Amino acid sequence: MNWRDDGEAAQALNQSFAELEKEIGKVVIGQQAVVRSLLISIFSQGHSLLVGVPGLAKTLLIQTVSRALDLSFNRIQFTPDLMPSDIVGSETMDQNRNFKFMQGPIFANIILADEINRTPPKTQAALLESMQEYAVTVAGQKYPLERPFFVLATQNPIEQEGTYPLPEAQLDRFMFNLNVGYPSFEDEVRIVEATTTDKIEDVRKVMGKQEIIAFQQLVRRVPVTRNVTEYAVRLASKTRPGTDTAAPEANQFLEWGAGPRASQNLILAAKCHSLMAGKFSPDIEDVRAICLEVLRHRVVRNFKAEAEGHSVEDIIKRML
């Protein structure tokens, strides 16, 4: 990365993003908005929760991203009998009766937490430290995780029986909540044509670990004007019912609002969004472009909103 200045680095990120979209698009047809948001969360050093019914290529998307970024990848299938040690690892005794730490699957660059809501809260909590501190603690010993590190979790929204809804504390650790919808008719035709033959698309490596870390640091250095920061904070504070800054929709339809981490993520994601659009500083439109992904899992509807059929997305849009 022999960039002369941040301007040249920003141009490199913009070019790399276009190449990533092209490579991922070889395998994952459609879902451009989800791909874009997922890449924004990665370059903003955030984690993402992908919500969608089975068969929409959520797992394939994450695997393809790891190949294009040349990152180590582990998939953890969350089940009701999964234990914390199955994620972080455990200490075992060797032949000399000395304890030795055996690393769990959490020790990779990209972790796919598949169907994360199928495991009890005790096991879900095993991810908390790794997502926030980039380390795990076993038997009083702290083990750092290699950077870059991302948890990309999937969740099925339609099967509620036998699931354990993620607590607000864990949901707040995810930068983005991405809704993966059905493909369009044309995209589904292309998907069927591409997946019912013996042809396998090869995904080219676009960048490596050091470049990703350098781009993450670049995003942090992007300047933001005071009015954009104030807009992001004002937007997050509007969701907090019972406060002086609450919007009428929040008091009417929300039980709980977004905390300060939402404001932070709004700005970080807006910075990355602006770089990917070829701009060197975010504006209010960049904040608006990513606000649904940042806020939708950080606000809780009340009974009135559920009874009247108001979705979280509708309430947030009305606040805008």
SULCORWO-V925506 format. One record per backbone hydrogen bond with DSSP energy under -0.5 kcal/mol. CO is the residue of the C=O (numbers start at 1). NH is the residue of the N-H. If there is no record, write none. Layout:
# SULCORWO-V925506
co->[CO | CO]
nh->[NH | NH]
This chain:
# SULCORWO-V925506
co->[1 | 5 | 6 | 7 | 8 | 9 | 10 | 11 | 12 | 13 | 14 | 15 | 16 | 17 | 18 | 19 | 20 | 21 | 22 | 23 | 23 | 24 | 24 | 27 | 31 | 32 | 33 | 34 | 35 | 36 | 37 | 38 | 39 | 40 | 41 | 42 | 47 | 47 | 48 | 48 | 49 | 49 | 50 | 50 | 51 | 53 | 57 | 58 | 59 | 60 | 61 | 62 | 63 | 64 | 65 | 66 | 67 | 68 | 68 | 72 | 74 | 75 | 76 | 76 | 79 | 83 | 84 | 84 | 85 | 86 | 87 | 88 | 90 | 92 | 94 | 98 | 100 | 101 | 102 | 104 | 106 | 109 | 110 | 110 | 111 | 111 | 112 | 112 | 113 | 113 | 114 | 115 | 116 | 117 | 120 | 120 | 121 | 123 | 124 | 125 | 125 | 126 | 127 | 128 | 129 | 129 | 129 | 130 | 134 | 136 | 136 | 138 | 141 | 143 | 150 | 150 | 151 | 151 | 152 | 153 | 154 | 155 | 155 | 158 | 160 | 163 | 167 | 167 | 168 | 170 | 170 | 171 | 173 | 176 | 176 | 177 | 178 | 178 | 179 | 184 | 185 | 186 | 187 | 188 | 189 | 190 | 191 | 192 | 201 | 202 | 208 | 209 | 210 | 211 | 212 | 213 | 214 | 215 | 216 | 217 | 218 | 218 | 219 | 225 | 226 | 227 | 228 | 229 | 230 | 231 | 232 | 233 | 234 | 236 | 237 | 238 | 239 | 240 | 243 | 247 | 247 | 248 | 249 | 250 | 253 | 256 | 259 | 259 | 260 | 261 | 262 | 263 | 264 | 265 | 266 | 267 | 268 | 269 | 270 | 271 | 272 | 273 | 274 | 275 | 283 | 283 | 284 | 285 | 286 | 287 | 287 | 290 | 291 | 292 | 293 | 295 | 295 | 300 | 300 | 302 | 303 | 304 | 305 | 305 | 306 | 309 | 311 | 312 | 313 | 314 | 315 | 316]
nh->[3 | 9 | 10 | 11 | 12 | 13 | 14 | 15 | 16 | 17 | 18 | 19 | 20 | 21 | 22 | 23 | 24 | 25 | 26 | 26 | 27 | 27 | 28 | 29 | 35 | 36 | 37 | 38 | 39 | 40 | 41 | 42 | 43 | 44 | 46 | 45 | 175 | 176 | 50 | 153 | 51 | 178 | 52 | 155 | 180 | 56 | 61 | 62 | 63 | 64 | 65 | 66 | 67 | 68 | 69 | 71 | 70 | 206 | 207 | 110 | 112 | 77 | 78 | 114 | 82 | 86 | 87 | 88 | 89 | 105 | 106 | 104 | 102 | 100 | 97 | 94 | 92 | 103 | 90 | 107 | 108 | 150 | 74 | 112 | 113 | 152 | 76 | 114 | 116 | 154 | 78 | 118 | 119 | 164 | 123 | 124 | 125 | 126 | 127 | 128 | 129 | 130 | 131 | 132 | 133 | 134 | 135 | 134 | 145 | 138 | 143 | 141 | 138 | 136 | 111 | 152 | 48 | 153 | 113 | 50 | 116 | 52 | 157 | 160 | 163 | 165 | 170 | 171 | 172 | 173 | 174 | 174 | 47 | 49 | 178 | 179 | 51 | 180 | 181 | 188 | 189 | 190 | 191 | 192 | 193 | 194 | 195 | 196 | 203 | 204 | 212 | 213 | 214 | 215 | 216 | 217 | 218 | 219 | 220 | 221 | 221 | 222 | 222 | 229 | 230 | 231 | 232 | 233 | 234 | 235 | 236 | 237 | 238 | 239 | 240 | 247 | 241 | 243 | 246 | 250 | 251 | 252 | 253 | 254 | 302 | 300 | 262 | 263 | 264 | 265 | 266 | 267 | 268 | 269 | 270 | 271 | 272 | 273 | 274 | 275 | 276 | 277 | 279 | 278 | 286 | 287 | 288 | 289 | 290 | 290 | 291 | 294 | 295 | 296 | 177 | 298 | 299 | 255 | 256 | 306 | 307 | 308 | 309 | 310 | 309 | 311 | 315 | 316 | 317 | 318 | 319 | 320]
